[in-house]
Amino acid sequence: MRPVWAGHPWVFAQAVEHVDAGAEPGGEVLVVDPRGQPLGRALYAPRSAVVARLYTRRVDEPIDQALFQRKLERAVGLRRAVGLPGVEPGQETTGYRLLHGEGDGVPGLIVDVFGDVVCVQLGTLGLFRRAAAVCDALDAVVGPRSIVDRTPPGLARTEGFDPTGGVLRGEPVTELVFRELGLDFALPLELAQKTGYYFDQRPLRAALARVSRGSRVLDAFCYTGSMAITARRAGAREVWACDKSAAAIEVACRQAERNGGAEGIRFTVEDANLAFAAAAREGGCDVVVCDPPKLAPARGNRPRALGAYRSLAEGACRATARGGLLAFCSCSGAVGMHELERELALGARQAECEAFVVERLFQGPDHPVPAAFPEGLYLKVLLARIDAA
């Protein structure tokens, strides 16, 4: 139990010696160490490998609206300290993560802000049963126009409940409208993945803005085009953005129009590997972004995922002009930074070039990670210069 004592919020099933008979799925439990000393209050999930998730070290504090409100108020203070929402001219930002689960002391609870709408993920049965308390806390601290449930159905079924989905409170919502770094976005609710947008990649978008001027840019796995639009606004002379999803590309085109038009951006419905091969035949791009979906949802998927990363790295290196920059990304928590670096190196070797990492990026500051919870550092980005071997 030492990790829990140090601040880790998860109690794994194999670490549990005894569960009182009165413990109910989704109910509150008091977690104690082998000597009987209390460690905190948690929500119980007997069907999960993580049987208890701690929400408070205050053993007399119930997991209720008051607790959620206290955590939200603290989270608001942290976001303000890092400049969110952003008000600086040209950098206005009204979309960001307000509550990041374990990172803000509320395991399984995600809250993203999209202007005057908030989207939530209720990642455990215990949270689902406390949805009203979560909404009450959001109303008290944020006062949104609408609260939308974006809990993934697969996650809900794993945790033993059926998600409500749709608007929990407030006015009907058909799209998520917000600004990021001065750019305008309006994403239809039916397309949006997870809570709706990848706020965690804001550091990469900022880096892309620094290096794109005058460059030819390839944005693979572009989804709704935020990287491509950022690069074009920053002065890229030519941007190619591709994604296998026709619906995502259609929305990406609309986002480009909202931000001054799609001139200079070529959107195509295409597999990333085919785009890499085509770019290589044309001599390569100055900047390449390779940001695939999660390839290792769990540790059991890691061996196959590592092979996939190596293959992607080879294709992306071939697509990058010598002396150019490659942003190579992984959002799989089961794949560490060193593993990602190794697969990039091996992929570069197969592409008969070398990759020199010039910068390492992670999820933005609105996605905090407790010092005792290394699993929370899930997003890794290698910004590498690709040179001849």
Secondary structure, 3 states (H helix, E strand, C coil): CHHHHHCCCEEEHHHCCCCCCCCCCCCEEEEECCCCCEEEEEEECCCCCEEEEEEECCCCCCCCHHHHHHHHHHHHHHHHHCCCCECCCCCCECEEEEEEHHHHCCCCEEEEEECCEEEEEECCHHHHHCHHHHHHHHHHHCCCCEEEECCCHHHHHHHCCCCCCEEEEECCCCEEEEEECCEEEEEECCCCCCCCCCHHHHHHHHHHHHHCCCCEEEEECCCCCHHHHHHHHCCCCEEEEEECCHHHHHHHHHHHHHCCCCCCEEEEECCHHHHHHHHHHCCCEEEEEECCCCCCCCHHHHHHHHHHHHHHHHHHHHHEEEEEEEEEEECCCCCCHHHHHHHHHHHHHHCCEEEEEEEEEECCCCCCCCCCCHHHCCCEEEEEEEEEC
